[in-house]
Amino acid sequence: MKRSGGKIVLLVLGSAVLPGLGHVLLGLKARGGALFAVVLATALVGLSLEPRNLSAATYEYGRTYLLVAAIMQLLLVLDVFTRASRRRA
């Protein structure tokens, strides 16, 4: 049984809006919660390192943490798309 295209789009959009939401909607609640916590923690660490203050010594670290959080978010969206698109036996 394959999911409809509309449901896949909603799952992907949900995952793009909030990290882990797509996994929760797929029934993977523990995974979704853990992924939300990891992406949020990474982004908060990046923000705490003053990524906008070019004179701060931690500027590059802050930007790197934010970039890593964004990449993780993108990978989560792709993972939800892959899991939602799979055929179920």
PLY file of the C-alpha trace (Angstrom):
ply
format ascii 1.0
element vertex 89
property float x
property float y
property float z
element edge 88
property int vertex1
property int vertex2
end_header
0.00 0.00 0.00
1.45 3.35 -1.02
0.69 6.73 0.54
-1.04 9.32 -1.60
0.98 12.20 -3.01
-0.98 14.72 -0.95
-0.18 12.98 2.31
3.51 12.79 1.41
3.54 16.52 0.67
1.93 17.28 4.04
4.45 15.09 5.85
7.37 16.76 4.09
6.02 20.26 4.74
5.42 19.41 8.40
8.98 18.19 8.68
10.29 21.33 6.99
8.39 23.59 9.40
9.32 21.79 12.62
12.20 19.32 12.94
10.93 15.85 13.81
7.25 16.59 13.11
7.20 14.45 9.99
8.62 11.52 11.92
6.02 11.97 14.66
3.25 12.02 12.05
4.67 8.80 10.59
4.32 7.18 14.02
7.99 7.44 14.98
7.38 9.55 18.10
10.61 8.81 19.98
12.73 9.43 16.89
10.88 12.66 16.09
11.31 13.97 19.62
14.99 13.11 19.71
15.63 14.70 16.32
13.76 17.85 17.37
15.91 18.09 20.51
19.18 17.61 18.61
18.41 20.18 15.89
17.09 22.69 18.43
20.11 22.27 20.72
22.52 22.68 17.81
20.77 25.84 16.62
20.66 27.30 20.14
24.36 26.67 20.66
25.05 28.36 17.34
22.97 31.38 18.32
24.66 31.62 21.70
28.06 31.94 19.99
27.12 35.31 18.47
27.16 34.40 14.75
26.23 37.98 13.70
28.94 39.74 15.66
31.87 39.76 13.24
34.25 40.96 15.93
33.44 38.09 18.31
36.03 35.35 18.60
33.27 32.75 18.34
31.74 34.15 15.12
32.86 31.27 12.88
31.85 28.62 15.41
28.38 30.10 15.70
27.91 30.19 11.94
29.16 26.60 11.67
26.71 25.34 14.29
23.83 27.10 12.52
24.89 25.62 9.19
25.05 22.13 10.71
21.55 22.59 12.18
20.24 23.64 8.76
21.86 20.64 7.07
20.40 18.29 9.68
16.97 19.83 9.07
17.32 19.25 5.32
18.35 15.64 5.89
15.33 15.12 8.16
13.02 16.37 5.41
14.64 13.98 2.93
14.36 11.11 5.43
10.64 11.77 5.91
10.14 11.86 2.15
11.98 8.55 1.74
10.10 6.85 4.57
6.71 8.16 3.39
7.34 7.12 -0.22
8.28 3.52 0.58
5.86 0.77 -0.22
4.54 -1.14 2.76
4.17 -4.91 2.67
0 1
1 2
2 3
3 4
4 5
5 6
6 7
7 8
8 9
9 10
10 11
11 12
12 13
13 14
14 15
15 16
16 17
17 18
18 19
19 20
20 21
21 22
22 23
23 24
24 25
25 26
26 27
27 28
28 29
29 30
30 31
31 32
32 33
33 34
34 35
35 36
36 37
37 38
38 39
39 40
40 41
41 42
42 43
43 44
44 45
45 46
46 47
47 48
48 49
49 50
50 51
51 52
52 53
53 54
54 55
55 56
56 57
57 58
58 59
59 60
60 61
61 62
62 63
63 64
64 65
65 66
66 67
67 68
68 69
69 70
70 71
71 72
72 73
73 74
74 75
75 76
76 77
77 78
78 79
79 80
80 81
81 82
82 83
83 84
84 85
85 86
86 87
87 88
